[in-house]
Amino acid sequence: MAYMVTFHGVKSESIEALRSRLQSFGFSGADAAEGVACNPDAQVAFKYKEDAGQLIVSIRRKPLLMSHGQIYSMIADALIDLGSEYKDALSS
């Protein structure tokens, strides 16, 4: 079962920079705009809707000792570091 969160108010410039950030964490296979990024312990899907400023993140597989919330917090922190001032993140 995938857990999803939608980040609102995400800038397109942050999406490009997020791709590099994901690679520094050992993820490969997709860019942050759309697709699935994987590393040996995790699989995270991204879909960016530029016209709405929404980034939908779906955790498909995670490390055993990390919560979904920790992973979403890492992504939220990265978005803030990269210049997005997202308004909120809603779980679905």
N, CA, C and O atoms as CSV, one atom per row, in Angstrom:
chain,resi,resn,atom,element,x,y,z
A,1,MET,N,N,0.841,-1.183,0.000
A,1,MET,CA,C,0.000,0.000,0.000
A,1,MET,C,C,0.885,1.245,0.000
A,1,MET,O,O,1.819,1.348,0.795
A,2,ALA,N,N,0.597,2.162,-0.869
A,2,ALA,CA,C,1.362,3.405,-0.954
A,2,ALA,C,C,0.716,4.466,-0.069
A,2,ALA,O,O,-0.508,4.538,0.042
A,3,TYR,N,N,1.549,5.282,0.553
A,3,TYR,CA,C,1.090,6.415,1.338
A,3,TYR,C,C,1.425,7.661,0.549
A,3,TYR,O,O,2.546,7.818,0.065
A,4,MET,N,N,0.442,8.558,0.418
A,4,MET,CA,C,0.624,9.729,-0.428
A,4,MET,C,C,0.444,11.021,0.349
A,4,MET,O,O,-0.359,11.105,1.278
A,5,VAL,N,N,1.216,12.032,-0.055
A,5,VAL,CA,C,1.073,13.384,0.470
A,5,VAL,C,C,1.169,14.339,-0.712
A,5,VAL,O,O,1.989,14.141,-1.610
A,6,THR,N,N,0.338,15.370,-0.714
A,6,THR,CA,C,0.387,16.406,-1.741
A,6,THR,C,C,0.933,17.680,-1.113
A,6,THR,O,O,0.356,18.208,-0.163
A,7,PHE,N,N,2.049,18.172,-1.648
A,7,PHE,CA,C,2.621,19.444,-1.223
A,7,PHE,C,C,2.086,20.517,-2.153
A,7,PHE,O,O,2.163,20.375,-3.374
A,8,HIS,N,N,1.542,21.596,-1.588
A,8,HIS,CA,C,0.988,22.710,-2.365
A,8,HIS,C,C,1.943,23.903,-2.317
A,8,HIS,O,O,2.644,24.106,-1.326
A,9,GLY,N,N,1.964,24.682,-3.387
A,9,GLY,CA,C,2.803,25.879,-3.427
A,9,GLY,C,C,4.254,25.582,-3.746
A,9,GLY,O,O,5.139,26.321,-3.315
A,10,VAL,N,N,4.522,24.514,-4.495
A,10,VAL,CA,C,5.889,24.122,-4.834
A,10,VAL,C,C,6.307,24.805,-6.135
A,10,VAL,O,O,5.578,24.766,-7.127
A,11,LYS,N,N,7.482,25.429,-6.122
A,11,LYS,CA,C,8.002,26.123,-7.299
A,11,LYS,C,C,8.695,25.140,-8.239
A,11,LYS,O,O,9.298,24.163,-7.795
A,12,SER,N,N,8.604,25.404,-9.525
A,12,SER,CA,C,9.223,24.518,-10.512
A,12,SER,C,C,10.742,24.471,-10.360
A,12,SER,O,O,11.350,23.437,-10.634
A,13,GLU,N,N,11.368,25.569,-9.929
A,13,GLU,CA,C,12.818,25.581,-9.728
A,13,GLU,C,C,13.224,24.583,-8.646
A,13,GLU,O,O,14.295,23.980,-8.721
A,14,SER,N,N,12.381,24.414,-7.659
A,14,SER,CA,C,12.672,23.476,-6.580
A,14,SER,C,C,12.625,22.038,-7.061
A,14,SER,O,O,13.361,21.187,-6.561
A,15,ILE,N,N,11.768,21.766,-8.022
A,15,ILE,CA,C,11.650,20.406,-8.557
A,15,ILE,C,C,12.951,19.997,-9.234
A,15,ILE,O,O,13.426,18.876,-9.050
A,16,GLU,N,N,13.524,20.903,-10.016
A,16,GLU,CA,C,14.792,20.599,-10.684
A,16,GLU,C,C,15.890,20.331,-9.662
A,16,GLU,O,O,16.670,19.391,-9.820
A,17,ALA,N,N,15.953,21.148,-8.621
A,17,ALA,CA,C,16.981,20.973,-7.600
A,17,ALA,C,C,16.736,19.726,-6.759
A,17,ALA,O,O,17.682,19.113,-6.264
A,18,LEU,N,N,15.478,19.350,-6.595
A,18,LEU,CA,C,15.149,18.156,-5.810
A,18,LEU,C,C,15.725,16.904,-6.463
A,18,LEU,O,O,16.099,15.957,-5.770
A,19,ARG,N,N,15.796,16.895,-7.774
A,19,ARG,CA,C,16.378,15.754,-8.488
A,19,ARG,C,C,17.825,15.511,-8.023
A,19,ARG,O,O,18.209,14.374,-7.750
A,20,SER,N,N,18.610,16.569,-7.937
A,20,SER,CA,C,19.997,16.444,-7.464
A,20,SER,C,C,20.047,15.989,-6.014
A,20,SER,O,O,20.888,15.174,-5.633
A,21,ARG,N,N,19.150,16.518,-5.223
A,21,ARG,CA,C,19.107,16.131,-3.810
A,21,ARG,C,C,18.805,14.640,-3.678
A,21,ARG,O,O,19.421,13.952,-2.863
A,22,LEU,N,N,17.864,14.138,-4.473
A,22,LEU,CA,C,17.535,12.710,-4.432
A,22,LEU,C,C,18.736,11.851,-4.817
A,22,LEU,O,O,18.988,10.812,-4.207
A,23,GLN,N,N,19.463,12.290,-5.821
A,23,GLN,CA,C,20.648,11.540,-6.245
A,23,GLN,C,C,21.698,11.514,-5.144
A,23,GLN,O,O,22.399,10.515,-4.983
A,24,SER,N,N,21.816,12.596,-4.388
A,24,SER,CA,C,22.792,12.621,-3.286
A,24,SER,C,C,22.403,11.661,-2.164
A,24,SER,O,O,23.254,11.247,-1.377
A,25,PHE,N,N,21.109,11.304,-2.087
A,25,PHE,CA,C,20.640,10.327,-1.109
A,25,PHE,C,C,20.679,8.906,-1.667
A,25,PHE,O,O,20.211,7.970,-1.020
A,26,GLY,N,N,21.233,8.747,-2.859
A,26,GLY,CA,C,21.375,7.421,-3.451
A,26,GLY,C,C,20.195,6.965,-4.279
A,26,GLY,O,O,20.115,5.788,-4.631
A,27,PHE,N,N,19.271,7.865,-4.603
A,27,PHE,CA,C,18.121,7.498,-5.428
A,27,PHE,C,C,18.471,7.622,-6.901
A,27,PHE,O,O,19.236,8.502,-7.297
A,28,SER,N,N,17.912,6.744,-7.699
A,28,SER,CA,C,18.088,6.818,-9.141
A,28,SER,C,C,16.819,6.337,-9.815
A,28,SER,O,O,15.935,5.778,-9.165
A,29,GLY,N,N,16.729,6.554,-11.115
A,29,GLY,CA,C,15.631,5.989,-11.893
A,29,GLY,C,C,14.567,6.941,-12.367
A,29,GLY,O,O,13.843,6.612,-13.308
A,30,ALA,N,N,14.432,8.108,-11.764
A,30,ALA,CA,C,13.397,9.042,-12.195
A,30,ALA,C,C,13.775,10.440,-11.747
A,30,ALA,O,O,14.532,10.618,-10.793
A,31,ASP,N,N,13.240,11.429,-12.446
A,31,ASP,CA,C,13.448,12.781,-11.957
A,31,ASP,C,C,12.347,13.101,-10.945
A,31,ASP,O,O,11.420,12.315,-10.746
A,32,ALA,N,N,12.465,14.249,-10.321
A,32,ALA,CA,C,11.498,14.603,-9.290
A,32,ALA,C,C,10.177,15.097,-9.856
A,32,ALA,O,O,9.196,15.203,-9.120
A,33,ALA,N,N,10.131,15.402,-11.160
A,33,ALA,CA,C,8.892,15.899,-11.749
A,33,ALA,C,C,7.864,14.790,-11.919
A,33,ALA,O,O,6.673,15.006,-11.695
A,34,GLU,N,N,8.314,13.613,-12.310
A,34,GLU,CA,C,7.385,12.497,-12.456
A,34,GLU,C,C,8.175,11.202,-12.610
A,34,GLU,O,O,9.179,11.142,-13.320
A,35,GLY,N,N,7.706,10.195,-11.942
A,35,GLY,CA,C,8.347,8.895,-12.036
A,35,GLY,C,C,8.616,8.313,-10.664
A,35,GLY,O,O,8.154,8.833,-9.649
A,36,VAL,N,N,9.372,7.226,-10.650
A,36,VAL,CA,C,9.668,6.522,-9.405
A,36,VAL,C,C,11.172,6.563,-9.174
A,36,VAL,O,O,11.954,6.166,-10.038
A,37,ALA,N,N,11.568,7.042,-8.007
A,37,ALA,CA,C,12.972,7.061,-7.613
A,37,ALA,C,C,13.200,5.911,-6.643
A,37,ALA,O,O,12.401,5.685,-5.735
A,38,CYS,N,N,14.288,5.192,-6.841
A,38,CYS,CA,C,14.570,4.011,-6.028
A,38,CYS,C,C,15.987,4.040,-5.481
A,38,CYS,O,O,16.898,4.593,-6.096
A,39,ASN,N,N,16.152,3.436,-4.317
A,39,ASN,CA,C,17.456,3.049,-3.816
A,39,ASN,C,C,17.252,1.663,-3.210
A,39,ASN,O,O,16.121,1.177,-3.218
A,40,PRO,N,N,18.273,1.009,-2.691
A,40,PRO,CA,C,18.074,-0.364,-2.211
A,40,PRO,C,C,17.010,-0.524,-1.116
A,40,PRO,O,O,16.431,-1.602,-0.977
A,41,ASP,N,N,16.746,0.533,-0.339
A,41,ASP,CA,C,15.810,0.426,0.787
A,41,ASP,C,C,14.472,1.116,0.578
A,41,ASP,O,O,13.551,0.915,1.369
A,42,ALA,N,N,14.344,1.920,-0.463
A,42,ALA,CA,C,13.135,2.735,-0.600
A,42,ALA,C,C,12.735,2.910,-2.053
A,42,ALA,O,O,13.545,2.798,-2.973
A,43,GLN,N,N,11.442,3.190,-2.219
A,43,GLN,CA,C,10.891,3.485,-3.542
A,43,GLN,C,C,9.851,4.588,-3.345
A,43,GLN,O,O,8.870,4.415,-2.622
A,44,VAL,N,N,10.088,5.730,-4.007
A,44,VAL,CA,C,9.227,6.897,-3.836
A,44,VAL,C,C,8.800,7.398,-5.216
A,44,VAL,O,O,9.639,7.619,-6.089
A,45,ALA,N,N,7.494,7.575,-5.406
A,45,ALA,CA,C,6.965,8.075,-6.678
A,45,ALA,C,C,6.652,9.565,-6.537
A,45,ALA,O,O,6.177,10.024,-5.497
A,46,PHE,N,N,6.933,10.311,-7.619
A,46,PHE,CA,C,6.705,11.750,-7.660
A,46,PHE,C,C,5.852,12.100,-8.865
A,46,PHE,O,O,5.994,11.509,-9.935
A,47,LYS,N,N,4.959,13.073,-8.679
A,47,LYS,CA,C,4.224,13.648,-9.809
A,47,LYS,C,C,4.046,15.128,-9.508
A,47,LYS,O,O,3.441,15.506,-8.504
A,48,TYR,N,N,4.587,15.964,-10.400
A,48,TYR,CA,C,4.521,17.407,-10.218
A,48,TYR,C,C,3.525,17.997,-11.195
A,48,TYR,O,O,3.610,17.765,-12.401
A,49,LYS,N,N,2.577,18.764,-10.666
A,49,LYS,CA,C,1.596,19.473,-11.485
A,49,LYS,C,C,1.974,20.948,-11.445
A,49,LYS,O,O,1.595,21.680,-10.531
A,50,GLU,N,N,2.735,21.370,-12.466
A,50,GLU,CA,C,3.298,22.714,-12.465
A,50,GLU,C,C,2.228,23.796,-12.427
A,50,GLU,O,O,2.376,24.776,-11.697
A,51,ASP,N,N,1.153,23.640,-13.196
A,51,ASP,CA,C,0.112,24.673,-13.241
A,51,ASP,C,C,-0.560,24.884,-11.893
A,51,ASP,O,O,-1.034,25.983,-11.605
A,52,ALA,N,N,-0.606,23.854,-11.067
A,52,ALA,CA,C,-1.225,23.954,-9.743
A,52,ALA,C,C,-0.193,24.128,-8.632
A,52,ALA,O,O,-0.560,24.398,-7.489
A,53,GLY,N,N,1.092,23.976,-8.953
A,53,GLY,CA,C,2.131,24.065,-7.934
A,53,GLY,C,C,2.054,22.937,-6.925
A,53,GLY,O,O,2.380,23.121,-5.752
A,54,GLN,N,N,1.619,21.762,-7.383
A,54,GLN,CA,C,1.452,20.617,-6.483
A,54,GLN,C,C,2.480,19.532,-6.778
A,54,GLN,O,O,2.732,19.196,-7.935
A,55,LEU,N,N,3.066,18.994,-5.721
A,55,LEU,CA,C,3.941,17.839,-5.826
A,55,LEU,C,C,3.293,16.712,-5.038
A,55,LEU,O,O,3.117,16.809,-3.824
A,56,ILE,N,N,2.941,15.647,-5.739
A,56,ILE,CA,C,2.330,14.476,-5.099
A,56,ILE,C,C,3.439,13.461,-4.889
A,56,ILE,O,O,4.109,13.056,-5.839
A,57,VAL,N,N,3.631,13.051,-3.641
A,57,VAL,CA,C,4.679,12.105,-3.280
A,57,VAL,C,C,4.017,10.864,-2.705
A,57,VAL,O,O,3.172,10.948,-1.815
A,58,SER,N,N,4.415,9.720,-3.225
A,58,SER,CA,C,3.851,8.440,-2.787
A,58,SER,C,C,4.985,7.516,-2.381
A,58,SER,O,O,5.836,7.172,-3.201
A,59,ILE,N,N,4.996,7.116,-1.119
A,59,ILE,CA,C,6.018,6.187,-0.641
A,59,ILE,C,C,5.514,4.767,-0.877
A,59,ILE,O,O,4.507,4.345,-0.309
A,60,ARG,N,N,6.228,4.050,-1.719
A,60,ARG,CA,C,5.837,2.683,-2.054
A,60,ARG,C,C,6.591,1.656,-1.214
A,60,ARG,O,O,6.063,0.587,-0.908
A,61,ARG,N,N,7.821,1.985,-0.845
A,61,ARG,CA,C,8.621,1.106,0.018
A,61,ARG,C,C,9.552,2.001,0.821
A,61,ARG,O,O,10.085,2.981,0.300
A,62,LYS,N,N,9.746,1.661,2.095
A,62,LYS,CA,C,10.577,2.482,2.970
A,62,LYS,C,C,11.446,1.589,3.842
A,62,LYS,O,O,11.150,0.406,4.012
A,63,PRO,N,N,12.525,2.153,4.400
A,63,PRO,CA,C,13.334,1.390,5.346
A,63,PRO,C,C,12.507,1.017,6.571
A,63,PRO,O,O,11.632,1.774,6.992
A,64,LEU,N,N,12.779,-0.115,7.122
A,64,LEU,CA,C,12.004,-0.638,8.245
A,64,LEU,C,C,11.980,0.309,9.440
A,64,LEU,O,O,10.942,0.465,10.083
A,65,LEU,N,N,13.100,0.935,9.742
A,65,LEU,CA,C,13.194,1.754,10.950
A,65,LEU,C,C,12.857,3.229,10.736
A,65,LEU,O,O,13.125,4.054,11.609
A,66,MET,N,N,12.279,3.566,9.597
A,66,MET,CA,C,11.849,4.948,9.334
A,66,MET,C,C,10.336,4.981,9.156
A,66,MET,O,O,9.744,4.084,8.555
A,67,SER,N,N,9.731,6.022,9.686
A,67,SER,CA,C,8.287,6.185,9.500
A,67,SER,C,C,8.035,6.941,8.201
A,67,SER,O,O,8.929,7.583,7.648
A,68,HIS,N,N,6.802,6.850,7.732
A,68,HIS,CA,C,6.410,7.625,6.553
A,68,HIS,C,C,6.577,9.114,6.837
A,68,HIS,O,O,7.027,9.871,5.977
A,69,GLY,N,N,6.214,9.525,8.039
A,69,GLY,CA,C,6.324,10.927,8.424
A,69,GLY,C,C,7.753,11.443,8.364
A,69,GLY,O,O,7.979,12.586,7.966
A,70,GLN,N,N,8.720,10.617,8.752
A,70,GLN,CA,C,10.117,11.029,8.683
A,70,GLN,C,C,10.540,11.268,7.235
A,70,GLN,O,O,11.253,12.228,6.940
A,71,ILE,N,N,10.103,10.402,6.348
A,71,ILE,CA,C,10.462,10.549,4.939
A,71,ILE,C,C,9.805,11.805,4.363
A,71,ILE,O,O,10.455,12.573,3.654
A,72,TYR,N,N,8.529,12.016,4.663
A,72,TYR,CA,C,7.851,13.218,4.170
A,72,TYR,C,C,8.492,14.482,4.737
A,72,TYR,O,O,8.592,15.493,4.043
A,73,SER,N,N,8.925,14.428,5.994
A,73,SER,CA,C,9.598,15.581,6.599
A,73,SER,C,C,10.910,15.886,5.893
A,73,SER,O,O,11.251,17.051,5.690
A,74,MET,N,N,11.648,14.844,5.516
A,74,MET,CA,C,12.900,15.038,4.782
A,74,MET,C,C,12.632,15.717,3.441
A,74,MET,O,O,13.376,16.606,3.027
A,75,ILE,N,N,11.563,15.291,2.765
A,75,ILE,CA,C,11.209,15.901,1.480
A,75,ILE,C,C,10.767,17.346,1.691
A,75,ILE,O,O,11.153,18.231,0.928
A,76,ALA,N,N,9.960,17.588,2.722
A,76,ALA,CA,C,9.499,18.950,3.021
A,76,ALA,C,C,10.682,19.853,3.342
A,76,ALA,O,O,10.742,20.985,2.861
A,77,ASP,N,N,11.624,19.369,4.148
A,77,ASP,CA,C,12.814,20.157,4.475
A,77,ASP,C,C,13.614,20.472,3.223
A,77,ASP,O,O,14.103,21.589,3.054
A,78,ALA,N,N,13.746,19.481,2.343
A,78,ALA,CA,C,14.482,19.693,1.092
A,78,ALA,C,C,13.788,20.750,0.241
A,78,ALA,O,O,14.454,21.612,-0.332
A,79,LEU,N,N,12.467,20.697,0.151
A,79,LEU,CA,C,11.728,21.694,-0.640
A,79,LEU,C,C,11.935,23.099,-0.090
A,79,LEU,O,O,12.093,24.052,-0.853
A,80,ILE,N,N,11.934,23.227,1.229
A,80,ILE,CA,C,12.162,24.538,1.850
A,80,ILE,C,C,13.586,24.999,1.574
A,80,ILE,O,O,13.807,26.153,1.207
A,81,ASP,N,N,14.558,24.099,1.750
A,81,ASP,CA,C,15.959,24.431,1.479
A,81,ASP,C,C,16.161,24.868,0.034
A,81,ASP,O,O,17.027,25.693,-0.258
A,82,LEU,N,N,15.355,24.308,-0.871
A,82,LEU,CA,C,15.511,24.578,-2.293
A,82,LEU,C,C,14.683,25.765,-2.774
A,82,LEU,O,O,14.623,26.032,-3.975
A,83,GLY,N,N,14.044,26.482,-1.846
A,83,GLY,CA,C,13.380,27.722,-2.216
A,83,GLY,C,C,11.874,27.686,-2.338
A,83,GLY,O,O,11.257,28.717,-2.604
A,84,SER,N,N,11.258,26.520,-2.149
A,84,SER,CA,C,9.795,26.489,-2.189
A,84,SER,C,C,9.247,26.918,-0.844
A,84,SER,O,O,9.798,26.588,0.205
A,85,GLU,N,N,8.178,27.643,-0.892
A,85,GLU,CA,C,7.492,28.045,0.329
A,85,GLU,C,C,6.115,27.406,0.285
A,85,GLU,O,O,5.090,28.085,0.232
A,86,TYR,N,N,6.124,26.071,0.309
A,86,TYR,CA,C,4.841,25.395,0.183
A,86,TYR,C,C,3.951,25.730,1.354
A,86,TYR,O,O,4.422,25.941,2.471
A,87,LYS,N,N,2.659,25.778,1.090
A,87,LYS,CA,C,1.687,26.207,2.085
A,87,LYS,C,C,1.324,25.091,3.042
A,87,LYS,O,O,1.237,25.312,4.250
A,88,ASP,N,N,1.110,23.895,2.516
A,88,ASP,CA,C,0.729,22.794,3.370
A,88,ASP,C,C,0.952,21.494,2.632
A,88,ASP,O,O,1.218,21.471,1.430
A,89,ALA,N,N,0.838,20.418,3.378
A,89,ALA,CA,C,0.941,19.082,2.792
A,89,ALA,C,C,-0.240,18.295,3.311
A,89,ALA,O,O,-0.440,18.188,4.521
A,90,LEU,N,N,-1.017,17.747,2.407
A,90,LEU,CA,C,-2.217,17.016,2.788
A,90,LEU,C,C,-2.070,15.543,2.442
A,90,LEU,O,O,-1.702,15.191,1.321
A,91,SER,N,N,-2.359,14.690,3.414
A,91,SER,CA,C,-2.310,13.244,3.180
A,91,SER,C,C,-3.571,12.818,2.436
A,91,SER,O,O,-4.642,13.406,2.588
A,92,SER,N,N,-3.406,11.790,1.637
A,92,SER,CA,C,-4.583,11.226,0.986
A,92,SER,C,C,-4.494,9.724,1.025
A,92,SER,O,O,-5.388,9.039,0.528
